[in-house]
Amino acid sequence: MKKTIITIIALLFATAARAGDIPPAGKITIAGKRPVKFSHQVHSEKLKLDCATCHHDEKNQGRSLASIKKIADTGRLKCATCHNKKATIKPSRRKTTFHNICRACHKKGYEGKHGPTKCVGCHGKRKRKAVEGC
């Protein structure tokens, strides 16, 4: 019994220590004309993608989870912080970047499974506005 309790406590501490090493839970919304719901958990835990696949610094060097955690202002992680019309180094547009990176990976697939490559797969269906008189 004593060994079981010690094992459970050790597992709890290990889980708590590791909790800081995982990406955000749930889905985030990537804003734009056609917003996208994105799950870090699906891409990092299920697909085993590294943070550097998408996140990079000003020199286009991939960021690790440890380097991401050192950033005090998490707003700097948002793509639009640099990928915008006002950028001084003129990085690619956000839309172009997402479409190139996401579609390429979705087409390539992982363990025989492929992600969506058509607009509605990531953006969802557009809500149609009601037409007056119908």
GIZIDA-V644026 format. One record per backbone hydrogen bond with DSSP energy under -1.0 kcal/mol. NH is the residue of the N-H (numbers start at 1). CO is the residue of the C=O. E is the energy in kcal/mol with one decimal. If there is no record, write none. Layout:
NH/CO/E
NH/CO/E
This chain:
5/1/-2.2
6/2/-2.2
7/3/-2.5
8/4/-2.5
9/5/-2.5
10/6/-2.5
11/7/-2.4
12/8/-2.3
13/9/-2.4
14/10/-2.5
15/11/-2.6
16/12/-2.5
17/13/-2.5
18/14/-2.2
19/15/-1.6
21/18/-2.7
28/38/-3.1
30/36/-3.3
36/30/-1.8
38/28/-3.2
43/39/-1.7
44/40/-3.1
45/41/-2.1
46/41/-1.4
47/42/-1.7
49/43/-2.3
53/50/-1.9
54/51/-1.6
55/51/-2.7
57/61/-2.2
60/57/-1.9
63/55/-2.5
68/64/-2.2
69/65/-2.2
71/68/-1.3
76/73/-2.1
77/74/-1.8
78/75/-1.2
81/78/-1.9
82/79/-1.4
83/79/-3.0
84/82/-2.1
87/84/-1.1
97/93/-2.7
98/94/-2.9
99/95/-2.7
100/96/-2.6
101/97/-2.8
102/98/-2.7
103/99/-1.3
104/100/-1.5
105/101/-2.0
106/102/-3.0
107/103/-2.7
108/104/-2.2
109/105/-2.5
110/113/-2.9
113/110/-2.2
121/118/-1.4
122/119/-1.2
123/119/-2.8
124/120/-1.1
134/131/-1.7
